[in-house]
Amino acid sequence: GYEKTVEGSNEYNRAYDDLIDEVTECVKNKHVILYAGGSQSWQGLDRLYAASKIIQNSSVDYVVVICGVSKKLNVEGCVIEVPRVPQYILFEIMKLANLFVIPRPLTIVNQVAMPTKLVEYASVGRAILSTPIGATSRMVMENNLGIVTIDDSEQAIADGIIDYFEMTAGQQKAVKENNINYALQHSWSNAFYNLEHVL
């Protein structure tokens, strides 16, 4: 794999191309929910794993892509774990998503945290689902960037995912456009990098 190759070499680039191809094949013709970030407890990743088990039992074909928390590509049930990769590779994988998730628990730290993940997600032009945490959820609601769950439980996250995909195509398109416009209003480097490749 790429971890045993020299960065920038042909083998390194081919390995990443193969990874993107594998993930693309795994999510083909499915509703793709994506999380990109760390596995610290304050991120709430345990809630997303639990929510994935709930939606796995629905009649809709969902797949949850979790980026940056494993050492290799893992597929189990409706969850695909993608290893940590450079930003430009992560962006290619993020473009496969329909919905991004910020599953953070309701803690004091998360209530006062800066909404950096929000802008990163918005810049890809996809909808965002957030638990009701501070500035992040407030911005999602005020700018119609997606869905804010009723609480931070796994059931609420699962319900929010289902609610998004029950929106009409027109509603989903409007939310995606709102995300692009929101990101354009915030001059953060990763937003500009992503938008440069989306628009």
GUBATOR-971821 format. One line per 3 residues: number of its first residue (from 1); for each residue x, y, z of C-alpha. Coordinates in nm, 3 decimals. Layout:
! residues N
NUM) X:Y:Z ~ ...
***
This chain:
! residues 199
1) 0.000:0.000:0.000 ~ 0.090:0.368:-0.010 ~ 0.226:0.363:0.348
4) 0.525:0.156:0.225 ~ 0.598:0.373:-0.079 ~ 0.785:0.698:-0.132
7) 0.556:1.001:-0.128 ~ 0.512:1.141:-0.480 ~ 0.635:0.823:-0.651
10) 0.431:0.647:-0.918 ~ 0.368:0.357:-0.680 ~ 0.246:0.599:-0.413
13) 0.008:0.772:-0.653 ~ -0.119:0.439:-0.791 ~ -0.189:0.313:-0.441
16) -0.402:0.618:-0.365 ~ -0.579:0.588:-0.699 ~ -0.656:0.225:-0.610
19) -0.793:0.333:-0.271 ~ -1.026:0.589:-0.432 ~ -1.141:0.326:-0.684
22) -1.212:0.075:-0.405 ~ -1.415:0.322:-0.202 ~ -1.601:0.437:-0.515
25) -1.697:0.078:-0.592 ~ -1.813:0.017:-0.234 ~ -2.050:0.316:-0.235
28) -2.189:0.273:-0.587 ~ -2.567:0.322:-0.608 ~ -2.596:0.386:-0.233
31) -2.688:0.677:-0.008 ~ -2.346:0.785:0.122 ~ -2.301:0.936:0.468
34) -1.948:1.050:0.550 ~ -1.750:1.147:0.859 ~ -1.395:1.283:0.834
37) -1.202:1.347:1.152 ~ -1.049:1.196:1.461 ~ -1.163:0.926:1.698
40) -1.136:1.123:2.024 ~ -1.434:1.076:2.255 ~ -1.548:1.439:2.210
43) -1.600:1.373:1.837 ~ -1.891:1.139:1.911 ~ -1.784:0.873:1.666
46) -1.932:0.600:1.887 ~ -2.274:0.752:1.823 ~ -2.225:0.736:1.448
49) -2.124:0.370:1.462 ~ -2.434:0.297:1.668 ~ -2.655:0.499:1.431
52) -2.514:0.304:1.135 ~ -2.646:-0.019:1.289 ~ -2.991:0.136:1.316
55) -3.008:0.256:0.954 ~ -2.859:-0.071:0.833 ~ -3.192:-0.233:0.922
58) -3.395:0.007:0.707 ~ -3.516:-0.070:0.355 ~ -3.288:0.199:0.206
61) -2.934:0.113:0.096 ~ -2.712:0.333:0.314 ~ -2.336:0.328:0.352
64) -2.142:0.517:0.620 ~ -1.785:0.617:0.524 ~ -1.561:0.700:0.820
67) -1.231:0.862:0.721 ~ -0.910:0.889:0.917 ~ -0.961:0.636:1.197
70) -0.811:0.313:1.063 ~ -0.476:0.201:0.920 ~ -0.630:0.034:0.615
73) -0.955:0.008:0.424 ~ -1.210:-0.191:0.626 ~ -1.566:-0.282:0.530
76) -1.807:-0.419:0.787 ~ -2.182:-0.412:0.739 ~ -2.277:-0.071:0.604
79) -1.962:0.094:0.745 ~ -1.649:0.162:0.540 ~ -1.341:0.275:0.732
82) -1.089:0.467:0.524 ~ -0.731:0.527:0.649 ~ -0.583:0.871:0.707
85) -0.481:1.019:0.371 ~ -0.349:1.351:0.238 ~ -0.603:1.633:0.209
88) -0.628:1.616:-0.170 ~ -0.709:1.243:-0.156 ~ -0.957:1.296:0.128
91) -1.132:1.557:-0.084 ~ -1.178:1.308:-0.368 ~ -1.337:1.064:-0.124
94) -1.553:1.337:0.032 ~ -1.698:1.415:-0.310 ~ -1.856:1.067:-0.308
97) -2.080:1.164:-0.014 ~ -2.439:1.283:-0.014 ~ -2.441:1.384:0.352
100) -2.170:1.479:0.601 ~ -2.212:1.410:0.973 ~ -2.092:1.598:1.281
103) -2.203:1.356:1.558 ~ -2.052:1.534:1.858 ~ -2.197:1.485:2.209
106) -2.348:1.771:2.406 ~ -2.048:1.869:2.618 ~ -1.924:2.209:2.729
109) -1.619:2.173:2.503 ~ -1.832:2.111:2.196 ~ -2.079:2.386:2.283
112) -1.805:2.649:2.268 ~ -1.588:2.497:1.994 ~ -1.520:2.686:1.670
115) -1.717:2.538:1.376 ~ -1.409:2.457:1.165 ~ -1.545:2.122:1.044
118) -1.860:2.294:0.922 ~ -1.673:2.507:0.668 ~ -1.462:2.214:0.549
121) -1.777:2.011:0.482 ~ -1.974:2.302:0.333 ~ -1.698:2.372:0.083
124) -1.757:2.036:-0.084 ~ -2.115:2.137:-0.156 ~ -2.293:1.862:0.035
127) -2.557:1.867:0.309 ~ -2.452:1.852:0.674 ~ -2.615:1.674:0.967
130) -2.514:1.804:1.309 ~ -2.608:1.725:1.664 ~ -2.739:2.036:1.849
133) -2.399:2.175:1.953 ~ -2.327:2.546:1.986 ~ -2.225:2.753:1.685
136) -2.208:2.457:1.449 ~ -2.573:2.357:1.477 ~ -2.684:2.721:1.490
139) -2.512:2.790:1.157 ~ -2.658:2.477:1.001 ~ -3.007:2.593:1.096
142) -2.966:2.964:1.016 ~ -2.816:2.898:0.672 ~ -3.025:2.590:0.585
145) -2.712:2.375:0.540 ~ -2.879:2.047:0.633 ~ -3.033:1.895:0.945
148) -2.984:1.944:1.319 ~ -3.084:1.642:1.527 ~ -3.319:1.673:1.824
151) -3.046:1.550:2.061 ~ -2.706:1.379:2.050 ~ -2.826:1.018:2.072
154) -2.756:0.752:1.812 ~ -3.130:0.723:1.744 ~ -3.155:1.096:1.674
157) -2.858:1.076:1.437 ~ -3.014:0.779:1.257 ~ -3.348:0.962:1.232
160) -3.174:1.272:1.097 ~ -3.000:1.070:0.827 ~ -3.330:0.913:0.721
163) -3.504:1.254:0.728 ~ -3.246:1.402:0.493 ~ -3.286:1.132:0.233
166) -3.664:1.170:0.251 ~ -3.629:1.530:0.129 ~ -3.727:1.595:-0.231
169) -3.455:1.627:-0.494 ~ -3.529:2.000:-0.510 ~ -3.486:2.043:-0.136
172) -3.157:1.851:-0.140 ~ -3.029:2.062:-0.430 ~ -3.114:2.384:-0.244
175) -2.927:2.264:0.065 ~ -2.618:2.180:-0.142 ~ -2.623:2.524:-0.304
178) -2.657:2.687:0.038 ~ -2.344:2.503:0.152 ~ -2.139:2.627:-0.144
181) -2.258:2.985:-0.089 ~ -2.185:2.960:0.283 ~ -1.831:2.836:0.220
184) -1.768:3.115:-0.032 ~ -1.842:3.368:0.242 ~ -1.571:3.227:0.467
187) -1.213:3.279:0.351 ~ -1.062:2.965:0.501 ~ -0.786:2.794:0.306
190) -0.939:2.448:0.288 ~ -1.269:2.594:0.171 ~ -1.097:2.771:-0.117
193) -0.899:2.459:-0.206 ~ -1.213:2.247:-0.222 ~ -1.431:2.503:-0.399
196) -1.163:2.549:-0.663 ~ -1.220:2.185:-0.757 ~ -1.599:2.183:-0.721
199) -1.710:2.495:-0.909
***
